[in-house]
Amino acid sequence: MTPENVVVAFWEAMQSNDFEKASEWLSVDYEGFWPQSSELISGRENFVAINSHYPANGKWHFVMNSIVCENDTVVTDVSVTDGVIRARAITFHTVRDGLIHKQVEYWPDDFPAPEWRRQWVKNCSVESKLAGGITLV
């Protein structure tokens, strides 16, 4: 499988909300880093625990907005929702030997558009942003 195929398979497994299954796409020495909170997730078991214990309001749904690949680096822009929480993750994946070895994941916060820019921009709702992505089933 190409690195892109590995990452797409990972997000498809995440869509199932079976985080044990998703962790099968991670290497044994996996490291996931969240720069905003300075947290490092070491190993598959910690990946599964964090995702299983996250206080969600329902099943997680993932929409891949874009994917860019170069050699063993794959970058994804994914919208995430549990029906109440809506977020976006920009993830840099490093793939080796058919598994994700490292992820650096940014969770940018939405913010209201400043009034002064209104004349030059079109404001898009969350739903229209999600509609433009690729829904993972």
N, C-alpha and C positions, 0 to 999 in steps of 0.2 A: 504494500500500500504506500502511496505517496504521503508525505507529511500532511498535505491538505486533506486527503481521505481520512487520515487518523483523527484529525481535529473535527471534521464533520461528524465522524462516528461518535466521538466523545460528546458533542452537543446533542446528537440524537439520543444517546444514552441518558444524558441529563434530562431530556424532555420526558423520559419515562418516570422520573422522580425516584428511580432505583439508583441511589448513589453508590452502592456497592458495585453495581453493573458499570456505572460510569467510571469508577476507579480502576477498572480493568484496562482502561486506556492510558493509565498513568504508570510510570516506572516505579519500581520498588523504592528507589531513592528520590522520589518526586519531591519537588519544592515548589510551593505556591506562595508568592509574595504579594501583599496588598500595601503598596507604598503610602496611601493616605493614612493608614492606621499603624504602619510599620510592623505588621504581623507577618511572620513566616510560618507557613503550614508545612511540616516535614512528614512525608510518608503518606501512603494511601489511607491508612487507618484514620489518621487525623482529618484528611479530606472528607472521608465518609462521615465521621463524627460531627464535624462542623456543619456540613450540609444537612444531615439528618436532624440535628438539634436546632436549626435556625427557626425562629418563631414565625412560621408562615401562616397566612390566613386561608390557605387552600393549596391546591396543586400548583406547582411552578410551571409556567409556560415560557418558552424561549423562542425568539424570532431573530434569525441571523440577518442583519442588515447588510453586512459586507464581510468579505474574507480576502486577504491578500497573502500571497506566499512567495517566499524567496529562499531557496535551498531548504534548510531544516527549520526555518522560522516561519510561523504562520500567525497572522494577526487577524482577530475577529472583532467585530462590532456587533454585540448581541443585546437586544432588548429583553428584559426579564420582568415578569409579573406573576403575582399570586392571586390576582383579581382585585387586590387593594393596593399593594405596593407596586410601584412601577419604577424600574431602574434601567440603567444601561451599563454594560460592562465592555470595556475595551481590553482585550486580553492578548498578550504576546506569548505564544506557545513555542517552546523549543522541543522538537521531535528528534529522538534518536532511536534507532533500531525498532521502529514501528510503535513507539510509545512516547507519550508526553513526559519529558523529563523535568521541565520547568515551565511555570506560568508566572507572568507578572501581570496583575489585573488591576485596572483602574476603574473606579466606580464614580464617574462624574455626576454631580448633583444638577438637576434642572434648576433654572432660575427664570423669573419673569423677564420678558424682553423690555428693555428701557423704552420709554415713550418717545424719546428723541429720535429713535431710528425708524419709527413707524412708517414714514413716507418712502423708505427705500427697501422695506422687507415685506414678505408675506408671512404671517404667523400661522404655523401648522399645528394642529392638535396632536396629542399623543396617538390617537387612533389613526390619523393619516400617516404619521411616521411609521407606525407598526404595519400598516397596509402596504408600504413600499418595500418591506423586507421579505425574506424567504421564510415561510413558516415551516418549522421542523416538526415532523409528525412522529 
